[in-house]
Amino acid sequence: MSKVCDLTGKSVLFGNSVSHSNRKTRRKFNPNLQRKRFFIAETGEWITLRVSTSAIKTINKKGIGACLDSILKTGKI
């Protein structure tokens, strides 16, 4: 299962862990993904999405219908 948000497309980033002595080792920055169920009022059905917490905030602000419409039209939130 990949670590990618279904709505925003956020995925794993790579960078360096920097110690106090300034040694650098590679590390991963994982997105904060949650599995969440949303009710679509237009169709009357539930969908389960794996979304980032920032996408959940956007869905709470705009609504799931508007977010899905913008995904289908432009490909991004």
N, C-alpha and C positions, 0 to 999 in steps of 0.2 A: 504494500500500500504506500503510495507516494505521499510526501508531505507537501501538498499543494492545495491552496484554497480553491474551492469550486467557483466562487464568484470573482474574486480579485486576481487570482493567479499567483498570489504570493507563494514563494517557495524557499527552500533552504539557501542561505548565503554562506560564503566561506570567508574567513578572515584569520587574524592572528591573535593568540593569547600572548600578551606582553607581560613578563614578570617584572619584579622590582629591579632586577639586574639588566633589564631590557632584552632578555632572550625572547625569541619569537618562535612559537610553535603553532601549527595550523589547528583551527577549530571550526565548528559549524555553528551558525546562528539559525535555529529552527523557528519557524513561524508558530504563533500561538493558535493552534487549530482546535476547534471544538466540533463534535458531532451534534447537530441541532435539527430538530423537526420544525417545519414551518407549515402553517395552514394557508392554503391559497383559497381565498374566499370566492374568486371568480369561478373556479372549477369545483370547489367543494372537496378538495383532496389534500392529503398531507404529503409532504416531500421531506426527505432526510438529506441534508447537505453537510459536507465537511467544510466549515467556513472559519476564517480567522475572526478574532474578537473585534477587530476594526470593521470587518464586514457586517458583524452582528449589530454594531452601533449604527451603521449606515442603514441596515434593514429596519431597525427600530425607528429611525428618523424618516425614511422615505416610504417604507412599506415593501413587503416582499414582491408584490405585483409590479411595482415601478422598477425595482432592482432587476427582476427577471426580464422585463421589457427592455431596459437599457443594455443588458447583457446581450440580448438577441439582436438589437439594432447596431450597437457600436462595438461590442466585444469587451467592454469594460464598464465598471460601475460609475 
